[in-house]
């Protein structure tokens, strides 16, 4: 963030998000590490990966059936002697005698001399013989080596974020591990004497600490490795100690609380002398914000009200973090409003919690139906965290708009 006097007007949302992205962009140059394939889902490949073997590795049967020479079953029905059985996992090196059949299981090697497989459904089994009811052509139900992939073929490109389908392919060719970029490491520090851990008995004036848990969950859901979640009272010495540990272990630190204009703003009091820039962004909720670089580590400081913390993450940090993790961009699209917005603050870009209204269809589950509208699910208060659980989008109302009627088209950000 460029130095700005505290007296300047609130910064536009896009301008502030650009400042955060500039601070986070260098994290794209992360070290490479090798991780076991079963643990690599969600990780981003650092190099191209090529197949070390053919798939299939050997000729094998696509069906439970009987391996034969197609020339032996040109005229059907025909009865052939049964020369043996080949199960999946056997070497399958015994040649097929001329004019005979061998029983094979799905995935079992095709015996030398056979060139097709007759499915069990087309066969009547006798004593030491089988009768084939219809003829087959050479190659039917035979999987040839390399028909899926050849040794040396590209399996996945550098930069690919590995999904379960990629893991299946990597495992199928026998790769034990793959090179991936180290995940971005984040630390979370919440602040405030009033916050206590879940499960504690609340005393007068206390509330449960939801921000640490919520931020850690949001970071993990967007491909970030959360290395620590800590809580500081309003004691500056305690916050300094936690901050030092966080900057030593993380690539980026997130704090909540202590950034406004009150008497006990521990985050601002500690970070402003270190060059931290604190001020207002023209947004509701989440106006007070702070950016600092401590020992080369970006520290993003969000306000402490629970909804302000979460909206700040969604609007300012999530887009760039997803880019760093190789995940798809946050989905933003337009929908008509189902209910009116009676008032939106002049000069502030407001993000309301919204719920998608989906098209009625008896053929599809609700989540797979096309969204046709959006409705506001709670008031604008930054303390209304429980009602946020009913939202699946943020409704983006421009700073110059002060009200919206039913049917007005608005931008929505997928949560």
C-alpha positions in Angstrom: 0.0 0.0 0.0 1.4 3.4 -0.9 1.7 5.8 2.1 -1.5 7.9 2.5 -2.3 10.6 5.1 -4.9 9.5 7.5 -7.1 12.4 6.5 -7.7 11.4 2.9 -11.1 10.1 1.9 -11.9 6.4 1.9 -10.2 4.3 -0.8 -12.3 2.6 -3.5 -12.7 -1.1 -3.1 -10.9 -2.0 -6.4 -8.0 0.3 -5.5 -7.5 -1.4 -2.1 -7.8 -4.9 -3.5 -5.2 -4.0 -6.1 -2.8 -3.1 -3.3 -3.4 -6.4 -1.6 -2.8 -8.3 -4.8 0.5 -6.5 -5.4 1.6 -7.6 -2.0 0.6 -11.2 -2.5 1.7 -11.6 -6.1 5.3 -12.5 -5.3 4.1 -15.5 -3.4 3.6 -17.2 -6.8 7.4 -17.8 -6.8 7.2 -20.6 -4.2 9.6 -23.5 -3.6 8.9 -26.9 -5.2 8.4 -30.0 -3.2 7.6 -33.6 -4.0 4.5 -35.0 -2.3 3.0 -38.5 -2.4 0.4 -38.9 -5.1 -2.4 -39.8 -2.6 -1.7 -36.5 -0.8 -1.4 -34.3 -3.9 -5.1 -33.5 -4.5 -5.6 -29.8 -4.6 -1.9 -29.1 -5.2 -0.5 -27.3 -8.2 2.0 -29.1 -10.4 5.4 -27.4 -10.7 6.5 -29.4 -13.8 5.0 -31.4 -16.7 4.3 -35.0 -15.7 4.8 -37.8 -18.3 3.7 -41.4 -18.2 6.6 -43.8 -17.4 4.8 -46.8 -18.8 2.1 -47.7 -21.4 -1.5 -48.0 -20.3 -2.7 -50.7 -20.6 0.7 -52.2 -19.7 -0.2 -55.5 -21.5 -2.9 -57.0 -23.8 -5.9 -57.8 -21.5 -9.5 -58.6 -21.6 -12.2 -56.0 -21.5 -14.9 -58.6 -20.4 -15.4 -61.7 -18.5 -15.5 -64.3 -21.3 -13.4 -66.6 -23.5 -10.3 -65.8 -25.5 -10.3 -67.4 -28.9 -9.0 -67.0 -32.4 -11.5 -65.1 -34.5 -10.9 -67.6 -37.3 -12.2 -70.3 -35.0 -15.6 -68.7 -34.6 -16.3 -67.5 -38.1 -19.2 -70.0 -38.3 -21.4 -70.0 -35.2 -22.7 -71.7 -33.2 -19.5 -73.6 -32.8 -18.2 -75.8 -29.9 -14.6 -75.5 -28.8 -12.5 -77.4 -26.2 -11.7 -75.4 -23.1 -7.9 -75.2 -22.6 -7.7 -73.4 -19.3 -8.6 -70.3 -17.2 -6.6 -67.0 -16.9 -7.5 -64.8 -13.9 -6.6 -61.1 -13.4 -3.1 -61.0 -12.0 -1.8 -64.1 -13.6 1.1 -64.0 -16.1 -1.1 -65.4 -18.9 1.9 -66.8 -20.8 0.4 -70.2 -21.8 -0.3 -70.1 -25.5 -3.9 -70.8 -26.8 -3.9 -74.1 -28.6 -5.3 -73.9 -32.2 -9.1 -74.4 -32.3 -9.5 -74.0 -28.6 -10.7 -71.4 -26.1 -9.4 -70.2 -22.7 -11.6 -68.6 -20.1 -10.4 -65.0 -19.1 -11.5 -62.6 -16.5 -11.8 -58.8 -17.0 -8.3 -57.4 -16.9 -6.6 -60.8 -17.3 -3.8 -61.1 -19.9 -4.9 -62.3 -23.3 -3.1 -65.6 -24.0 -0.6 -65.7 -26.9 -2.4 -66.8 -30.1 -5.8 -65.3 -29.1 -7.1 -62.2 -30.9 -10.6 -61.6 -29.5 -12.8 -62.3 -26.5 -16.3 -63.8 -26.6 -18.4 -62.4 -23.6 -19.9 -65.0 -21.3 -23.3 -63.9 -22.3 -22.8 -65.4 -25.8 -21.5 -68.7 -24.5 -23.0 -72.0 -23.3 -20.6 -73.9 -21.0 -20.4 -77.7 -21.2 -18.1 -80.2 -19.6 -14.6 -79.3 -20.9 -16.1 -77.5 -23.8 -18.0 -74.3 -24.6 -20.5 -73.5 -27.4 -20.2 -70.0 -28.9 -23.5 -68.7 -30.1 -22.2 -65.9 -32.4 -19.1 -65.1 -34.3 -16.6 -62.4 -33.3 -14.0 -60.3 -35.2 -10.3 -59.9 -34.3 -9.7 -57.3 -31.7 -13.2 -57.4 -30.1 -13.0 -56.9 -26.3 -9.2 -56.9 -26.4 -7.4 -53.9 -24.8 -4.1 -53.3 -26.5 -1.0 -51.9 -24.8 -0.8 -48.1 -25.0 -4.3 -47.5 -26.2 -4.9 -45.2 -23.2 -1.5 -43.6 -23.0 2.0 -44.4 -24.3 5.2 -44.2 -22.2 6.5 -40.6 -22.5 3.1 -39.1 -23.2 2.1 -36.0 -21.3 -0.3 -36.8 -18.4 -0.6 -33.3 -16.8 0.9 -29.9 -17.6 2.8 -27.7 -15.1 0.4 -25.4 -13.3 -2.5 -27.9 -13.2 -4.3 -28.0 -9.9 -4.6 -31.7 -9.3 -8.2 -33.1 -9.0 -9.2 -36.7 -8.1 -9.2 -37.5 -11.9 -5.6 -36.5 -12.2 -4.7 -38.5 -9.1 -6.3 -41.6 -10.7 -4.1 -41.2 -13.8 -0.9 -40.6 -11.8 -1.5 -43.6 -9.7 -2.4 -45.8 -12.7 1.0 -45.3 -14.2 2.7 -46.1 -11.0 4.1 -42.6 -10.0 4.8 -42.6 -6.2 5.1 -38.8 -6.0 4.9 -35.6 -8.0 6.6 -32.1 -8.0 4.2 -29.4 -6.7 4.5 -25.8 -5.6 4.5 -25.5 -1.8 1.1 -24.3 -0.8 0.9 -20.7 0.4 1.2 -20.7 4.2 -1.0 -18.5 6.2 -1.2 -17.6 9.9 -4.3 -16.1 11.6 -4.3 -13.9 14.7 -7.5 -12.7 16.3 -7.5 -10.0 18.9 -9.7 -8.7 21.7 -10.1 -9.1 25.5 -13.8 -10.0 24.9 -13.2 -13.1 22.9 -13.2 -16.6 24.4 -12.9 -20.1 22.9 -15.9 -22.2 22.0 -16.9 -24.4 24.9 -16.0 -21.8 27.5 -18.6 -20.3 29.9 -19.3 -16.7 28.8 -18.9 -14.1 31.5 -20.6 -10.7 31.2 -19.1 -8.8 28.2 -17.6 -11.8 26.5 -18.4 -13.4 23.2 -17.2 -16.5 21.4 -14.3 -16.2 19.0 -15.6 -17.1 15.6 -13.2 -15.1 13.5 -10.2 -17.4 13.9 -12.1 -20.5 13.1 -13.9 -18.8 10.2 -10.8 -17.3 8.6 -8.9 -20.6 8.9 -11.8 -22.4 7.2 -12.0 -19.8 4.4 -8.2 -20.1 3.8 -8.2 -23.9 3.7 -11.2 -23.9 1.4 -9.2 -21.7 -1.1 -6.1 -23.8 -1.3 -4.1 -22.2 1.5 -2.1 -24.1 4.2 -3.1 -22.7 7.6 0.0 -23.1 9.8 -1.3 -21.4 12.9 -4.4 -19.8 14.5 -3.8 -17.7 17.6 -5.6 -15.2 19.8 -4.2 -12.2 21.4 -5.7 -10.0 24.1 -5.4 -6.2 23.8 -1.9 -6.4 25.3 0.6 -5.1 22.7 3.4 -7.3 24.1 1.3 -10.4 23.6 0.3 -9.4 20.1 4.0 -8.6 19.2 5.0 -12.1 20.4 2.3 -13.9 18.4 3.1 -11.7 15.3 6.8 -12.6 15.5 5.9 -16.3 15.5 3.4 -15.9 12.7 5.8 -14.0 10.4 8.5 -16.6 11.0 6.3 -19.6 9.9 3.9 -18.1 7.3 4.0 -16.4 3.9 1.1 -14.1 4.8 -0.6 -13.2 8.1 -4.3 -12.3 8.6 -5.4 -10.4 11.7 -8.9 -9.5 12.8 -9.9 -6.6 15.2 -7.9 -3.7 16.6 -7.8 -1.6 13.4 -10.5 1.1 14.0 -10.5 4.4 16.0 -11.2 3.1 19.5 -9.0 3.2 22.6 -7.7 -0.4 22.5 -6.7 -0.9 18.8 -3.8 -3.3 19.5 -3.2 -4.2 15.8 -2.9 -0.6 14.7 -1.0 0.5 17.7 1.7 -2.2 17.1 1.8 -2.2 13.3 1.5 1.5 12.4 5.0 2.3 13.9 6.3 -0.5 11.7 5.1 1.2 8.5 1.5 -0.2 8.5 -1.0 1.8 6.6 -4.4 2.0 8.3 -7.5 3.8 7.0 -10.9 3.5 5.6 -12.1 1.7 2.4 -15.4 2.8 0.9 -17.1 -0.4 1.6 -19.8 -1.7 4.0 -19.2 -3.9 5.9 -15.4 -3.8 6.5 -14.5 -0.1 6.2 -11.4 -0.1 8.6 -8.5 -1.9 7.0 -4.8 -2.2 7.4 -1.8 -3.4 5.4 1.7 -3.9 6.7 4.9 -5.8 5.6 6.7 -7.2 8.6 10.0 -8.9 8.0 9.1 -9.3 4.4 5.7 -10.9 5.2 2.4 -9.2 4.2 0.1 -8.7 7.1 -3.6 -8.1 6.2 -5.6 -6.6 9.0 -9.4 -6.9 8.9 -11.9 -5.3 11.2 -13.2 -7.5 14.1 -16.9 -7.7 13.5 -17.5 -11.3 12.2 -19.3 -10.3 9.0 -16.8 -7.6 8.3 -14.0 -10.1 8.7 -15.5 -12.6 6.3 -16.6 -10.0 3.7 -13.1 -8.5 3.8 -11.6 -11.9 3.1 -14.1 -12.6 0.2 -13.7 -9.3 -1.5 -10.1 -8.3 -0.9 -8.0 -11.5 -0.4 -9.9 -14.5 -1.8 -9.5 -13.6 -5.6 -5.7 -13.5 -5.4 -5.3 -16.4 -3.1 -7.3 -18.6 -5.5 -5.1 -17.5 -8.3 -2.0 -18.4 -6.3 -3.5 -21.8 -5.5 -4.4 -22.5 -9.2 -8.1 -22.5 -8.5 -10.8 -21.1 -10.7 -11.6 -17.4 -10.3 -14.4 -16.4 -8.0 -17.6 -16.6 -10.0 -19.3 -13.2 -10.5 -22.5 -12.8 -12.5 -25.8 -10.9 -12.6 -29.3 -11.7 -11.4 -32.5 -9.8 -10.7 -33.4 -9.0 -7.1 -36.3 -10.8 -5.5 -36.7 -8.2 -2.7 -35.9 -4.5 -2.6 -32.9 -2.8 -1.0 -34.5 0.1 0.8 -31.3 1.9 1.7 -27.6 1.6 0.7 -25.0 4.1 2.1 -24.1 6.9 -0.4 -20.4 6.7 -1.4 -19.9 3.1 -0.1 -19.9 -0.1 -2.1 -22.2 -2.4 -0.1 -21.9 -6.1 0.0 -25.2 -7.7 1.3 -25.6 -11.4 2.0 -27.8 -13.0 -0.6 -29.4 -16.4 -1.3 -29.9 -17.7 -4.8 -33.4 -18.5 -6.0 -33.2 -21.4 -8.4 -35.6 -22.4 -11.2 -38.2 -25.0 -10.3 -37.4 -28.4 -11.7 -38.6 -31.8 -10.5 -35.8 -33.5 -12.5 -32.8 -31.9 -10.8 -31.6 -31.4 -7.1 -32.0 -27.8 -5.9 -28.2 -27.1 -6.1 -28.1 -28.1 -9.8 -30.9 -25.9 -10.9 -30.2 -22.7 -12.7 -30.3 -19.6 -10.5 -33.0 -17.2 -11.7 -32.9 -14.5 -9.0 -31.3 -13.5 -5.7 -32.8 -12.3 -2.4 -31.2 -10.5 0.5 -31.2 -12.8 3.5 -30.3 -10.4 6.4 -29.7 -6.8 7.3 -26.4 -5.0 6.6 -25.2 -5.2 10.2 -21.6 -6.5 10.5 -22.6 -8.5 13.6 -25.2 -10.7 11.9 -22.9 -13.7 11.4 -25.5 -16.4 12.0 -27.7 -15.2 9.2 -24.7 -15.3 6.9 -24.9 -19.1 7.0 -28.0 -18.9 4.9 -26.2 -16.9 2.1 -24.5 -18.4 -0.9 -23.5 -15.1 -2.6 -22.6 -11.5 -1.8 -24.8 -8.9 -3.5 -22.5 -6.1 -4.9 -24.2 -2.7 -4.7 -22.2 0.1 -6.3 -21.2 3.1 -4.2 -23.4 5.6 -6.1 -26.6 3.5 -5.6 -28.7 4.3 -2.5 -31.7 2.0 -3.1 -32.8 -0.8 -5.5 -36.3 -1.9 -6.4 -37.5 -5.5 -6.8 -36.3 -6.8 -10.2 -33.2 -4.6 -10.4 -30.2 -6.5 -11.8 -27.3 -6.8 -9.5 -23.8 -8.4 -9.5 -23.4 -11.3 -7.2 -20.2 -12.9 -6.0 -20.3 -16.7 -5.3 -19.3 -17.5 -1.7 
